[in-house]
Amino acid sequence: MNSTSQIGRTISIKGEVTSHEPLTIAGHVDGSVEVAGHVLTIAEGGKATATLLAATIVVSGAVEGSLCANDKIVVTETAAIEGDLAAPGIRVAEGAQVRGRIDTGDRKARELQLAS
C-alpha cells in the first residue's frame, strides 16, 4: 500500500508526532515529528515549530527548529527555515530562505540519533 498520511491545513498539533509511513504536513505542528524510514514533507503553507527526523525531508513551507535526515533534505524555493539542517545530501533551491547551520558530515552519527 502506497499511502501518505496528511495533517491538513486546518489542523494544529502540539506534541510528538510519530509515523511509519510518508507524512505531509499542511497545517501546524509544534513539538517533534519523527518519520521512520520514509519522507516527511512540509507543504507550502504548512508550518512546523519542531525537531524533524526522517529518512528524507522536503520543505516547501516554514520550519523553525532542527532538521535531521538519514538520506537528504530538499528545500524548495517557497521554504523558510530557521534552524540547523543535517543530512548526507542537502539541496537548497534559489529563492529559499535558510537561517542556520548546514551539516553534511558523519552519516553514522545521524543514523544513531534517529535510532534513539
N, C-alpha and C positions, 0 to 999 in steps of 0.2 A: 504494500500500500504506500503510495507516494502522496502524503498529505502534508500540509503546512498549517500549524496552529497559528491563530491570529489573536492579537489583542487589539480590538477595534478602536477607531478614532475617539469614541465617546467613553472609553474605559480608562480608569485610572487605578493603578495598583500600587500599594505601599507594602513592601516586604520582600520576601525571597521568591523568585520565580525559577523553577527547575523544569527542563524539558528534555525528552529523549527523542525528539523529532524536530524538524525545522520549525522555527518560530519567527513570525513577523510582528513587530510592534508598531502600530499606527497610532496608539493612544499614548499614555504616560505611565512609566514605571519609575518608582522611587525606591531604591533598595539595592538588590542584586539580581542578576539574571545569569543562569548557567544553562547552556545548551550542549549536552554531551554528544559529541561526535557528529554534529550537524551544523547547519547555517543559521545564524541569528541575523535578522535584518531589522534595522531601524528605518522604517519607511519615511518618505518625505512627509513632514507634518508630525511625525512621531517624536517623542522625547523620552530620554532615559537619563535620570539623575541616579546613576548606579555604577556598580562594578559589573562589567560584562565579560563573561568567559564562554568561549565556544570554539569549535573547530575552525570555522570561518565567520567573520563578522563583516556585514555590509552596512554602511551608514549613509543614508540619504537625508536623515533628519538631524535632530540635535542630541548631543550626548555631553553630559557633564559627569566625569568620572573616569576610571581606568578601563581600558580595553585590552584583553589578552586572548590571543587566538593561537591554536596549535598549528594552523596552516597559513592563513593570510587574513589581512584586514583590507577591505576595499572602501575607500572614502570617495563618494561621488561629488560632483560639482555643487550639489544643493546642501551638503553636510556642513554642520557647525559643531566642532568638538573642542571641549576644554578639558584636557586630561591627558594622561600618558597612554601611548599605544605600544604594544609588544606583540610581535609575531615574526616568523621567519621571512614572510613576504608582506610588504605594505605598499599599496598603490593609492596615491592621492591625486585626484583629478584637479585640473586647473579650475580655479573658482571656489574650491572648498576652503573652509576656514578651520584651521587647526592651531590650537594653542596648547603646547605641552611637549613632552619628550617622546621621541620615537626610538624604539629599541628593536633591532632585527637580529639580536645576538643569540645566545645559547638556547636552542630549542629544547634540550633535555630539561633545563630548569623550568621552562613553561609547562612541559608535559607533567612534571611532578607537581607543579602548582595546581594544574587543572585536575589532577587525580585526587588531591586532598579535599 
